[in-house]
Amino acid sequence: MRENLRARLGPEMWERLKRITNPQVHEFIDFFVSLCNPERVFISTDTDADIQYIRESAVKNGEEIPLATPGHTAHFDSYFDQGRDKKNTRILVPPGENLGPFIETLDRERGLSEIYELLRDIMKGREMYVLFLCLGPARSPFTIPCIQITDSSYVAHNEYLLYRPGYEEFIRRGDSFTFFRFVHAQGELDERKTCKNIEKRRIYIDLEGETVYSVNTQYGGNSIGMKKLAMRLAIRRGDREGWLTEHMLIMGVRGPGGRVTYFTGAFPSLCGKTSTAMLEGETIVGDDIAYLRNIDGEARAVNVERGMFGIIQGVNSVDDPIIYKALCTPGEVIFSNVLITEDGGVFWEGKDAPMPERGMNHSGTWFPGKKDEKGKEIPPSHPNARFTISLERLENLDPHLNDPLGVVVSGIVYGGRDSDTWPPVEEAFDWVHGIITKGAALESETTAATLGEVGVRELNPMSNLDFLSIPIGRYIQNNLDFGRTLKKVPKIFSVNYFLKDASGRYLNEKRDKRVWFKWMERRVHGEARAARTPTGLIPLYPDLKRLFWEVLQKEYREEDYVKQFTLRVHENLQKIERVTKIYREKVEDTPAVLFEVLEEQRKRLLAVLEQYGPYVNPFVFETVST
């Protein structure tokens, strides 16, 4: 094996690889060099010259197009390769393992056989890039070393913007350590350098081999394996080792006297996750994925990434000033599936600029009113158009991004799109109550951006359902157990930016979330009071009135408080009924405590219903100090 690999790599690349002494690394690379059969192999050592080579290759290969602004490039995916392929994303499991009805699985032997056949000679005539990277900061309890194999310089370029370099970490760890493995191949490309064989697109996650396979796709969510695909591997490893992988932002909220308090937050798609992570006046540690560990009795979290692969639609200078500035100034940015204008700029839906009359996008040459084969009008930029950027480009970056021990988590926030039930902000009674009624019961209403009927509530436990690799019940139990191991337990909150009145008018303004987080920050430190309702603890009106003025210079009326924090008893009872039904009928391993906690909440709601009726003024509830 060693001599075969040495011959395939050539003297320079072999010298690079042999500095890594772990034989499993050599075996992994040798197997896929032989299987994929590239013309040449590039072993990256994370030097500036190596990263520049990958940048230049992306342009030379036609995968990225240089733009007028220095450092900016644009990439197009196939017209039919614009999002995560849930249907063909499968977890490979051995015979007899059942992950439940919500998780797509495939027999491991069958899946490996199929993927190996698709990979056979798929890189013939191309260059294979081998990258050594880290999930989480290097030299940290959180660090997971990773190898990415790909024939896409675009994917390799993205990986370097999104993740920390790992070549030296692989050398430092010596002869024996485990690592995550990622294998990606674009397959046959058309004249625009986009994937042709979309019907053969496959994304398979082999839990036993801790390997992600991605074939015949370029879209980042399918091909950048260290993002959501790696979450399945990490959730499985955390299940064995007693830590959590969560689909969560991490942010620092400033309090009195310059204090910074750290929160994590889980939000389903289109529920305000990025806007929360980028909240004005606060700091961002991460916007997407967090690892949580118990370190000396404290819940600590790291952002496993160092960059942002963000949806660009709607980003503008008013709502997203920091991101917008970074996207519109010189510096390294990869745009995908936006419109390239005739002057070498970019346009996307929602940008502070007039609609161009012509340009180039994922459909080819574009003009207003252009339609696809089915007669559907093609927008200038795809609704899922993206940007990739290093977090270091953002002015609000928290200084602890690369802290090996992460940040101490004082609060965990769950938020969904909910028009009629949850108040704008509420604190759980304790860890178990929060994990169950805020996390495991998290629902979100569908929007016009998703297929199917609008306004349907979908259960999405901890906003992590799509990325689980263990049964849902076990995942919930792991969250419950994690809190029991802590000496200092974070408070758990829910937020809801989408509450409406009877006429359909939103009861919150976009900026109001700044106040909700300031209240939560003070609650964590015992500096704000609350009223105890059957579903949790809500702010008192005088505290919010003061905070609205201090934070937003805005008068906060008592009538607005009553509308926002009125307890909607029937709606809450219906939610308990919906959630309980799903867990009873579809989740065989649901922890018994989930039903107990929901039943206790149901009884509290029924008692209030009998005393006060279906809509309860928040002023009737008892004030508590902590």
PyMOL commands that set and color helices and strands:
alter all, ss='L'
color gray80, all
select helices_A, chain A and resi 2-9+11-18+23-36+48-60+108-119+153-162+167-173+198-200+220-223+228-241+256-258+273-277+321-327+391-393+431-440+461-463+465-467+472-484+510-524+541-552+558-565+569-586+592-612+618-620
alter helices_A, ss='H'
color red, helices_A
select strands_A, chain A and resi 40-43+65-66+72-75+89-93+105-107+127-135+144-150+164-165+180-185+202-206+211-215+244-246+249-254+260-266+283-286+290-295+298-303+307-311+333-336+339-341+346-347+359-361+364-366+386-390+407-415+425-427+443-445+457-459+491-495+530-532+537-539+567-568+615-616+623-624
alter strands_A, ss='S'
color yellow, strands_A
deselect
rebuild
show_as cartoon
